[in-house]
């Protein structure tokens, strides 16, 4: 049964809210055509994973364009939006918002212990999380009340897909919460506390299959978080 589960993975769409959309439109139409052909070959598709960089700069207007495209994608592959699972990328961060908070955090969060403490303090995390405000609003609106259990830090989540007789758990890990205006490679953090919290939720679900996703490759994390 597990061998017959099929999911679609898309990423790095980078929708902009202004400028000439010719290249974007050509690429999106080609993607939709390709996905439709693959869906016919591998149908039915059980769920869709969207692993970040939906927008270009984390602005609300960019997600309006994303919603249009992803709604069309949903129709092409016959998968309800409630079975689309998202995680943010660095382009889903509004880097013009709370910039000082990110700079300060970068100087303070220099060990796993310091990160564990920060992830346990919602007040300290509020400004960093708020930089993904538009992304979160988009996900809530698009997925239409999708049931997700968030990790206590509010960064990650676990959701389930019932494919009788199997239960699939999707664990979304946020690797973009520390993204800044400068180069991010080898400076990013997921946080052991986020991962452990997600695994505890997974254990409660007791699934037959776990799919975990984060936007960034592990080598982009700071060395002690890899």
CORDABEL-V176582 format. One record per pair of residues at least 6 apart in sequence whose ideal C-beta (glycine too) atoms are under 8 Angstrom apart, sorted by the first residue. I is the first residue (numbers start at 1). J is the second residue. D is the distance in whole Angstrom. If there is no record, write none. Layout:
i=I j=J d=D
i=I j=J d=D
This chain:
i=1 j=163 d=8
i=1 j=165 d=7
i=1 j=166 d=6
i=2 j=166 d=7
i=2 j=208 d=7
i=2 j=209 d=6
i=5 j=46 d=5
i=5 j=163 d=6
i=5 j=166 d=7
i=5 j=168 d=7
i=5 j=209 d=7
i=6 j=42 d=5
i=6 j=43 d=8
i=6 j=44 d=7
i=6 j=45 d=5
i=6 j=46 d=6
i=7 j=45 d=6
i=7 j=46 d=6
i=7 j=47 d=5
i=7 j=48 d=7
i=7 j=49 d=6
i=7 j=211 d=7
i=8 j=35 d=7
i=8 j=38 d=8
i=8 j=39 d=7
i=8 j=45 d=5
i=8 j=47 d=8
i=8 j=48 d=5
i=8 j=49 d=7
i=8 j=77 d=6
i=8 j=79 d=7
i=9 j=48 d=8
i=9 j=49 d=5
i=9 j=51 d=7
i=10 j=31 d=8
i=10 j=35 d=8
i=10 j=48 d=7
i=10 j=49 d=8
i=10 j=50 d=6
i=10 j=51 d=8
i=10 j=73 d=7
i=11 j=50 d=7
i=11 j=51 d=4
i=11 j=52 d=6
i=11 j=53 d=7
i=11 j=89 d=8
i=11 j=215 d=8
i=12 j=52 d=7
i=12 j=53 d=4
i=12 j=89 d=7
i=12 j=91 d=8
i=13 j=28 d=8
i=13 j=53 d=7
i=13 j=54 d=6
i=13 j=66 d=7
i=13 j=69 d=7
i=14 j=53 d=6
i=14 j=54 d=8
i=14 j=55 d=7
i=14 j=56 d=5
i=14 j=91 d=6
i=15 j=24 d=7
i=15 j=54 d=7
i=15 j=55 d=6
i=15 j=56 d=6
i=15 j=62 d=5
i=15 j=63 d=7
i=15 j=65 d=4
i=15 j=66 d=5
i=15 j=69 d=7
i=16 j=24 d=7
i=16 j=56 d=5
i=16 j=57 d=8
i=16 j=62 d=6
i=16 j=65 d=8
i=17 j=56 d=8
i=17 j=59 d=6
i=17 j=61 d=4
i=17 j=62 d=5
i=17 j=64 d=8
i=17 j=65 d=7
i=18 j=61 d=8
i=28 j=69 d=6
i=32 j=72 d=6
i=32 j=73 d=6
i=32 j=76 d=6
i=35 j=73 d=7
i=35 j=76 d=6
i=35 j=77 d=6
i=36 j=76 d=5
i=36 j=77 d=7
i=39 j=45 d=6
i=39 j=76 d=7
i=39 j=77 d=5
i=39 j=78 d=7
i=43 j=78 d=8
i=44 j=78 d=7
i=45 j=77 d=5
i=45 j=78 d=7
i=45 j=79 d=6
i=46 j=79 d=8
i=46 j=83 d=7
i=46 j=161 d=6
i=46 j=163 d=6
i=46 j=168 d=8
i=47 j=79 d=6
i=47 j=83 d=4
i=47 j=84 d=7
i=47 j=85 d=7
i=47 j=161 d=5
i=47 j=168 d=8
i=47 j=170 d=7
i=48 j=73 d=7
i=48 j=74 d=8
i=48 j=77 d=7
i=48 j=79 d=5
i=48 j=83 d=7
i=48 j=84 d=5
i=48 j=85 d=7
i=49 j=85 d=5
i=49 j=170 d=7
i=49 j=211 d=7
i=49 j=213 d=6
i=50 j=70 d=7
i=50 j=84 d=6
i=50 j=85 d=7
i=50 j=86 d=5
i=50 j=87 d=8
i=51 j=87 d=6
i=51 j=89 d=7
i=51 j=213 d=5
i=51 j=214 d=8
i=51 j=215 d=6
i=52 j=86 d=8
i=52 j=87 d=5
i=52 j=88 d=5
i=52 j=89 d=3
i=52 j=90 d=8
i=52 j=91 d=8
i=52 j=92 d=6
i=52 j=176 d=7
i=52 j=215 d=3
i=53 j=89 d=4
i=53 j=90 d=7
i=53 j=91 d=4
i=53 j=92 d=6
i=53 j=215 d=7
i=54 j=62 d=8
i=54 j=63 d=7
i=54 j=66 d=5
i=54 j=86 d=7
i=54 j=88 d=8
i=54 j=89 d=7
i=54 j=91 d=8
i=54 j=92 d=6
i=54 j=135 d=7
i=54 j=138 d=7
i=55 j=62 d=4
i=55 j=63 d=6
i=55 j=66 d=6
i=55 j=91 d=6
i=55 j=92 d=6
i=55 j=134 d=7
i=55 j=135 d=7
i=56 j=62 d=6
i=56 j=91 d=5
i=57 j=91 d=7
i=57 j=94 d=7
i=57 j=95 d=7
i=58 j=91 d=7
i=58 j=92 d=5
i=58 j=93 d=5
i=58 j=94 d=4
i=58 j=95 d=7
i=58 j=131 d=7
i=58 j=132 d=7
i=58 j=134 d=5
i=58 j=135 d=6
i=59 j=94 d=7
i=59 j=134 d=6
i=60 j=134 d=5
i=60 j=137 d=7
i=60 j=138 d=8
i=62 j=134 d=8
i=63 j=134 d=6
i=63 j=135 d=7
i=63 j=137 d=8
i=63 j=138 d=4
i=66 j=138 d=7
i=67 j=138 d=7
i=67 j=141 d=7
i=67 j=142 d=6
i=70 j=81 d=7
i=70 j=84 d=7
i=70 j=142 d=6
i=71 j=81 d=7
i=71 j=142 d=8
i=74 j=80 d=7
i=74 j=81 d=5
i=74 j=84 d=7
i=81 j=142 d=5
i=81 j=143 d=5
i=81 j=144 d=6
i=81 j=146 d=8
i=82 j=143 d=6
i=82 j=144 d=6
i=82 j=145 d=7
i=82 j=146 d=5
i=83 j=146 d=8
i=83 j=161 d=7
i=84 j=142 d=7
i=84 j=143 d=6
i=84 j=146 d=8
i=85 j=146 d=8
i=85 j=159 d=6
i=85 j=170 d=5
i=85 j=172 d=6
i=85 j=213 d=8
i=86 j=135 d=8
i=86 j=139 d=5
i=86 j=143 d=8
i=86 j=172 d=7
i=87 j=172 d=4
i=87 j=173 d=7
i=87 j=174 d=6
i=87 j=175 d=8
i=87 j=176 d=8
i=87 j=213 d=6
i=87 j=214 d=6
i=87 j=215 d=6
i=88 j=132 d=5
i=88 j=135 d=5
i=88 j=174 d=6
i=88 j=176 d=5
i=88 j=177 d=8
i=88 j=215 d=7
i=89 j=176 d=5
i=89 j=215 d=4
i=89 j=216 d=8
i=90 j=176 d=5
i=90 j=179 d=4
i=90 j=184 d=6
i=90 j=215 d=7
i=90 j=216 d=8
i=92 j=132 d=6
i=92 j=134 d=8
i=92 j=135 d=4
i=92 j=176 d=6
i=93 j=131 d=5
i=93 j=132 d=6
i=93 j=135 d=8
i=93 j=176 d=6
i=93 j=177 d=8
i=93 j=179 d=5
i=94 j=131 d=5
i=94 j=132 d=7
i=94 j=133 d=7
i=94 j=134 d=6
i=95 j=102 d=8
i=95 j=131 d=7
i=95 j=179 d=7
i=95 j=180 d=7
i=95 j=181 d=5
i=97 j=130 d=7
i=97 j=131 d=5
i=97 j=133 d=8
i=98 j=127 d=4
i=98 j=128 d=7
i=98 j=130 d=6
i=98 j=131 d=6
i=99 j=180 d=8
i=99 j=181 d=7
i=101 j=127 d=4
i=101 j=128 d=6
i=102 j=128 d=6
i=102 j=131 d=7
i=102 j=178 d=7
i=102 j=179 d=8
i=102 j=180 d=5
i=103 j=180 d=7
i=105 j=118 d=7
i=105 j=128 d=6
i=105 j=178 d=7
i=106 j=178 d=7
i=106 j=180 d=7
i=106 j=187 d=7
i=108 j=114 d=6
i=108 j=118 d=8
i=109 j=115 d=5
i=109 j=118 d=6
i=109 j=178 d=7
i=109 j=189 d=6
i=111 j=224 d=7
i=112 j=191 d=8
i=112 j=192 d=5
i=112 j=224 d=6
i=112 j=225 d=7
i=115 j=189 d=6
i=115 j=191 d=5
i=115 j=192 d=7
i=115 j=193 d=7
i=115 j=225 d=7
i=116 j=191 d=7
i=116 j=192 d=6
i=116 j=193 d=5
i=118 j=124 d=5
i=118 j=125 d=6
i=119 j=125 d=7
i=119 j=152 d=8
i=119 j=153 d=4
i=119 j=155 d=7
i=119 j=191 d=5
i=119 j=193 d=4
i=119 j=194 d=6
i=120 j=152 d=8
i=120 j=153 d=7
i=120 j=193 d=7
i=122 j=153 d=8
i=122 j=154 d=7
i=125 j=153 d=6
i=125 j=154 d=7
i=125 j=155 d=8
i=128 j=177 d=5
i=128 j=178 d=7
i=129 j=154 d=6
i=129 j=155 d=7
i=129 j=177 d=7
i=131 j=177 d=8
i=132 j=174 d=8
i=132 j=176 d=7
i=132 j=177 d=7
i=146 j=159 d=7
i=147 j=159 d=6
i=147 j=160 d=8
i=148 j=157 d=4
i=148 j=158 d=7
i=148 j=159 d=4
i=148 j=172 d=8
i=149 j=157 d=6
i=149 j=158 d=5
i=149 j=159 d=7
i=149 j=201 d=5
i=150 j=156 d=7
i=150 j=157 d=5
i=151 j=157 d=7
i=151 j=158 d=8
i=151 j=194 d=5
i=151 j=197 d=4
i=151 j=198 d=6
i=151 j=201 d=7
i=152 j=197 d=6
i=153 j=191 d=7
i=153 j=193 d=7
i=153 j=194 d=6
i=153 j=197 d=7
i=155 j=173 d=8
i=155 j=174 d=4
i=155 j=177 d=6
i=155 j=191 d=7
i=155 j=194 d=5
i=156 j=171 d=7
i=156 j=172 d=6
i=156 j=173 d=5
i=156 j=174 d=5
i=156 j=194 d=5
i=156 j=195 d=8
i=156 j=197 d=7
i=156 j=198 d=5
i=157 j=171 d=8
i=157 j=172 d=5
i=157 j=198 d=8
i=158 j=169 d=6
i=158 j=170 d=7
i=158 j=171 d=5
i=158 j=172 d=8
i=158 j=198 d=6
i=158 j=201 d=4
i=158 j=202 d=6
i=158 j=205 d=7
i=159 j=169 d=7
i=159 j=170 d=5
i=159 j=172 d=8
i=160 j=167 d=6
i=160 j=168 d=7
i=160 j=169 d=6
i=160 j=170 d=7
i=160 j=205 d=6
i=160 j=207 d=7
i=161 j=167 d=8
i=161 j=168 d=4
i=161 j=170 d=7
i=162 j=168 d=8
i=166 j=207 d=8
i=166 j=208 d=5
i=166 j=209 d=7
i=167 j=205 d=6
i=167 j=206 d=7
i=167 j=207 d=4
i=167 j=208 d=6
i=167 j=209 d=8
i=168 j=207 d=6
i=168 j=208 d=7
i=168 j=209 d=5
i=168 j=210 d=8
i=168 j=211 d=7
i=169 j=202 d=5
i=169 j=205 d=5
i=169 j=207 d=4
i=169 j=209 d=7
i=169 j=210 d=5
i=169 j=211 d=7
i=170 j=211 d=5
i=170 j=212 d=8
i=170 j=213 d=7
i=171 j=198 d=5
i=171 j=199 d=8
i=171 j=201 d=8
i=171 j=202 d=6
i=171 j=210 d=6
i=171 j=211 d=7
i=171 j=212 d=4
i=171 j=213 d=7
i=172 j=212 d=8
i=172 j=213 d=6
i=172 j=214 d=8
i=173 j=190 d=5
i=173 j=194 d=6
i=173 j=195 d=7
i=173 j=198 d=6
i=173 j=212 d=6
i=173 j=213 d=7
i=173 j=214 d=4
i=174 j=190 d=7
i=174 j=194 d=7
i=174 j=214 d=7
i=175 j=188 d=6
i=175 j=189 d=8
i=175 j=190 d=5
i=175 j=214 d=4
i=175 j=215 d=5
i=175 j=216 d=4
i=175 j=220 d=7
i=175 j=221 d=7
i=176 j=188 d=7
i=176 j=215 d=6
i=176 j=216 d=7
i=177 j=189 d=8
i=178 j=184 d=8
i=178 j=187 d=7
i=178 j=188 d=6
i=178 j=189 d=5
i=179 j=188 d=7
i=180 j=187 d=8
i=184 j=216 d=8
i=184 j=220 d=7
i=185 j=219 d=8
i=185 j=220 d=5
i=186 j=219 d=7
i=186 j=220 d=6
i=186 j=221 d=7
i=186 j=222 d=6
i=186 j=223 d=7
i=187 j=220 d=8
i=187 j=222 d=6
i=188 j=216 d=6
i=188 j=220 d=5
i=188 j=221 d=5
i=188 j=222 d=7
i=188 j=225 d=8
i=189 j=221 d=6
i=189 j=222 d=6
i=189 j=225 d=5
i=190 j=214 d=6
i=190 j=221 d=6
i=190 j=225 d=6
i=191 j=225 d=7
i=192 j=225 d=7
i=198 j=212 d=8
i=202 j=210 d=6
i=218 j=226 d=5
i=219 j=226 d=7
